[in-house]
């Protein structure tokens, strides 16, 4: 009886995905503005001057403690009522198109966000927003940015002077109503430096000097989790949050944060939220962060009040497609609802709206109560000094995720006593327990008061859910035995790591019967002596990968 040996030598073929740091809002340069292309004069732009905020108002806001269950306020809304019919100036072009321009200014504003009561651009129309301080232009904004035509927001623009340029071609120059209405100029009195590439190096760091950047050594083991963490602008404030996975692994763009970060605002205000991902310095020192991935607008799914509840907020991004999230290299973080106290872990957050930071705890979490929240529904995390410094949290960190020792979300930040200047014994903060957010009746009844219906839509009852990386597919397999007699069989086992949905497998068995298969763990017979190769290609919504042995 002859025998043959299946020789396993590895040839790994990877299909890489080009991860572009782009989101729903694009950026361009001033050379591509329609007004530049058509050589229009800048001094002909209509200017609207808006009454600035009083210094006493700003002083009152900045003196408050934003870690007491309130959001970190960075701006105040100054009402305007501006459309293409009641303001601005038109330039008419020879090709039948036209360009509308306006300049908005409020003295002393460090930056601005524009809010729209409606933003209903027709097909092929384009809007651009820019300032004198930066070469970067936000836009072009088109119909695709806000298909609903409802409320919208554009920003952050690092200047008190904001230019808006709107190009309408000849096919859509007429409309029943103006295509948009600007309802507010949000006047920023702090938190703008990281959006200004011309700011001085020492201005980039809005947060306290003991904070630790995510790309310092302390963040080396958290490079996957960091990809899900964001900061967002909501109702004049800045908070932190994270994309979270659900048990269906279907890429629904849920963001988890804290109720005190806008949980009670109107649906129209949620449409005007702006989310910033990939907002981090590339190294351990602070540096300017170029515009990264942004998404505008969300819908509230569920929440638990800070007073009498567990202080959580779950929203779904309105216009973030699975492809945009994939191309931006974002991750949906996993979670643990078991309520088990973790022995160590981290929090990843944006203190004072600054670039992404990390805080570390090395002692077991303990149960505690935050202010007026429901009793014993929070984790107390004690921060420790690490290699780089003594990472803590600040205003702007609110809503950020607390990760356990397995890299899973177990809480959301409500507040606490930590700061760079507090004593070691007071460097701690309180996080609403994920396990209590899940379905605790203290938050109310119905799907709008719990995480369970959204993050476990098929009621699997799972206590944990791993992260979902839409760019993570790794083919791998084994075969037993590796040496068989002629006519013998080999049992193949798929050991691939596959994220995403729509999973498929394609096996090729040279010299085997069957020669191909789509089964998960096929059995193959070899009737002719020899040395043969086996190939497995696995595919899903997250991509494809092939391994050949």
MOGI-V893556 format. One record per residue. SS is DSSP state (h for helix, s for strand, l for the rest). Layout:
BEGIN
SS
SS
END
This chain:
BEGIN
l
l
s
s
s
l
l
l
l
l
s
s
s
s
l
l
l
l
l
l
l
l
l
l
l
l
s
s
s
h
h
h
l
h
h
h
h
l
l
l
l
h
h
h
l
s
s
s
s
l
l
l
l
l
h
h
h
h
h
h
h
h
l
l
l
l
l
s
l
l
l
s
s
l
s
s
s
s
s
s
s
s
l
l
l
l
l
l
s
s
s
s
l
l
l
l
l
s
s
s
s
s
s
s
s
l
l
l
l
l
s
s
s
s
s
s
s
s
s
l
l
l
l
l
l
s
s
s
s
s
l
l
l
l
l
s
s
s
s
s
s
l
h
h
h
h
l
l
l
l
l
s
s
s
s
s
s
l
l
l
s
s
s
s
s
s
s
s
l
h
h
h
l
l
l
l
l
l
l
s
s
s
s
s
s
s
s
s
l
l
l
l
h
h
h
l
l
l
l
l
h
h
h
l
l
l
l
l
l
l
l
l
s
l
l
l
h
h
h
h
h
h
l
l
h
h
h
h
s
s
s
s
s
s
l
l
s
s
s
s
s
s
s
s
l
l
l
l
l
l
l
l
l
s
s
s
s
l
l
l
l
l
l
l
l
l
h
h
h
h
h
l
l
s
s
s
s
l
l
l
l
l
l
l
l
l
l
l
l
l
l
l
s
s
s
s
l
s
s
s
s
s
s
s
l
l
l
l
l
l
l
s
s
s
s
s
s
l
l
l
l
h
h
h
h
h
h
l
l
l
s
s
s
l
s
s
l
l
l
l
l
l
l
l
s
s
s
s
s
l
h
h
h
l
l
l
s
s
s
s
s
l
l
l
l
s
s
s
l
l
l
l
l
l
l
l
l
s
s
s
s
s
s
l
l
l
l
l
l
l
l
l
l
l
l
l
l
l
l
l
s
s
s
l
l
l
l
l
s
s
s
s
s
s
s
s
l
l
l
l
l
l
l
h
h
h
l
s
s
s
s
s
s
h
h
h
h
h
h
l
h
h
h
l
l
l
h
h
h
l
l
h
h
h
h
l
l
l
l
l
l
l
l
s
s
l
l
s
s
l
l
l
s
s
l
l
s
s
s
s
l
l
s
s
s
l
l
s
s
s
s
s
s
s
l
l
s
s
l
l
l
l
l
s
s
s
s
s
s
l
l
s
s
l
l
s
s
l
l
l
l
l
s
s
s
s
l
l
l
l
l
l
l
s
s
s
s
s
s
s
l
l
s
s
s
s
s
s
l
END
